[in-house]
Amino acid sequence: MNRPLDIGHVADTLPDLGEAIENPRLRPVGLVGGFVLLCLGAGLSVAPTAGRLALWANAVAATLVFVAVPLFCLGLAAPEPTGSRFQFGIDLTRRQRQAVAAGALCIVVAPIVMALGQPIGFALPVVLAAAGLAFVGSALVLTGFVAWTSQVLAEPGRA
């Protein structure tokens, strides 16, 4: 089989997602990128528009917010870079980072399910699936951060 079409070769060349969420460079990218996208989405949603332009402006604003929040969460969950402005004292374990990353993925996929599923004609199942994905994603993100918070509070010497 041709090497670029060999599944084993392609799988070996893919980056390890475990290493990606352990990369400290994710923190500034996630925090700054998420904040900028969130501000753009919020600004676009309050901009005065009329007619069809209002529908598209709201759709783009919602998409930006649905991408910004998980990106910001991933940035917050990333390891703290040494000697950087982005040191907040939040240091999640690998397992907690994986929960936040899985939740962020679910949150990002929810509007994609809505956008791709609505034209098919199964409106209620698509809405329920997207809502379920958003709910599970939010729960996973919160689980990662709540687990870290409870771990820090349970340490001796903290009150």
C-alpha positions in Angstrom: 0.0 0.0 0.0 1.2 3.5 -0.7 2.8 5.0 2.4 0.6 8.1 2.7 -2.5 5.9 2.5 -1.2 3.4 5.1 -3.4 3.8 8.2 -0.6 2.7 10.6 1.8 5.3 9.1 -0.7 8.0 9.3 -1.5 7.1 13.0 2.2 7.2 13.8 2.6 10.7 12.4 -0.4 12.2 14.2 0.6 14.3 17.2 -0.1 12.9 20.7 -3.0 14.8 22.2 -1.8 14.0 25.6 1.4 15.9 25.0 -0.6 18.8 23.5 -2.6 19.4 26.6 0.6 19.1 28.7 2.3 21.9 26.7 2.7 25.1 28.7 2.5 27.2 25.5 -1.2 26.3 25.4 -1.9 28.6 28.3 -1.1 32.0 26.7 -2.6 30.9 23.4 -5.8 29.7 25.0 -6.3 32.6 27.4 -5.5 35.4 25.0 -7.2 33.7 22.0 -10.3 32.8 24.0 -10.5 36.3 25.4 -10.2 37.9 22.0 -12.7 35.6 20.4 -15.1 36.2 23.3 -14.8 40.0 23.0 -15.3 39.8 19.2 -18.4 37.6 19.6 -19.9 39.8 22.3 -19.2 42.9 20.3 -20.7 41.4 17.2 -23.8 40.4 19.1 -24.5 43.9 20.4 -23.7 45.7 17.1 -26.8 47.3 15.6 -27.9 45.3 12.6 -31.1 44.8 10.7 -32.8 42.2 8.6 -30.8 39.3 7.3 -27.6 40.8 8.4 -28.8 40.5 12.0 -29.3 36.8 11.7 -25.8 36.2 10.3 -24.2 38.5 12.8 -25.9 36.6 15.7 -24.9 33.3 14.2 -21.2 34.3 13.8 -21.3 35.8 17.3 -22.6 32.6 18.8 -20.1 30.6 17.0 -17.2 32.8 18.2 -18.5 32.5 21.8 -18.9 28.7 21.5 -15.3 28.4 20.4 -13.9 31.1 22.8 -15.1 29.6 26.0 -13.6 26.1 25.5 -10.4 27.7 24.2 -10.2 29.9 27.3 -10.8 26.8 29.5 -8.1 24.9 27.8 -5.7 27.8 28.3 -6.6 27.9 32.0 -6.2 24.2 32.4 -2.8 24.1 30.7 0.4 23.8 32.8 1.8 27.1 34.0 4.8 28.3 32.0 7.7 29.3 34.1 8.7 32.9 34.1 5.5 34.1 32.4 2.7 36.6 33.1 0.2 33.7 32.8 1.0 32.1 36.2 -2.2 32.0 38.3 -1.5 29.1 40.6 -3.8 26.8 38.8 -2.0 23.5 38.2 -4.3 20.7 37.2 -3.3 17.0 37.1 -3.1 15.2 33.8 -6.4 13.5 34.4 -8.1 16.8 35.2 -6.7 18.3 32.0 -8.0 15.4 30.0 -11.5 16.0 31.5 -11.3 19.7 30.6 -10.1 18.9 27.1 -12.9 16.3 26.5 -15.4 18.8 27.8 -14.1 21.6 25.6 -14.3 19.3 22.6 -18.0 18.5 23.4 -18.8 22.2 23.7 -17.2 23.0 20.4 -19.0 20.1 18.6 -22.4 21.1 19.9 -23.0 24.0 17.5 -21.5 22.0 14.7 -24.1 19.3 15.3 -26.8 22.0 15.2 -25.5 23.5 12.0 -25.1 20.2 10.1 -28.1 18.5 11.6 -30.8 21.0 11.0 -30.9 20.8 7.2 -31.4 17.0 7.5 -34.9 17.5 8.9 -34.6 15.9 12.3 -35.0 19.1 14.3 -35.9 17.7 17.7 -33.3 14.9 17.9 -30.6 17.3 16.6 -31.4 19.9 19.2 -31.5 17.3 21.9 -28.1 15.9 20.8 -26.5 19.3 20.7 -27.9 20.2 24.1 -26.7 16.9 25.5 -23.2 17.5 24.1 -23.1 21.0 25.5 -24.3 19.8 28.9 -21.9 16.9 29.1 -19.0 19.2 28.0 -19.8 21.8 30.6 -20.0 19.2 33.3 -16.6 17.8 32.2 -15.0 21.2 32.2 -16.4 22.0 35.6 -15.4 18.5 36.9 -11.8 19.2 36.1 -11.7 22.5 37.8 -13.8 21.5 40.8 -11.6 18.4 41.3 -8.5 20.7 41.3 -10.2 23.1 43.7 -11.2 20.4 46.2 -7.7 18.9 46.0 -6.1 22.2 46.8 -8.6 22.9 49.7 -8.0 19.4 51.1 -4.2 20.0 51.4 -3.0 20.4 54.9 -2.2 24.0 55.8 -5.0 25.5 53.6 -8.1 26.9 55.2 
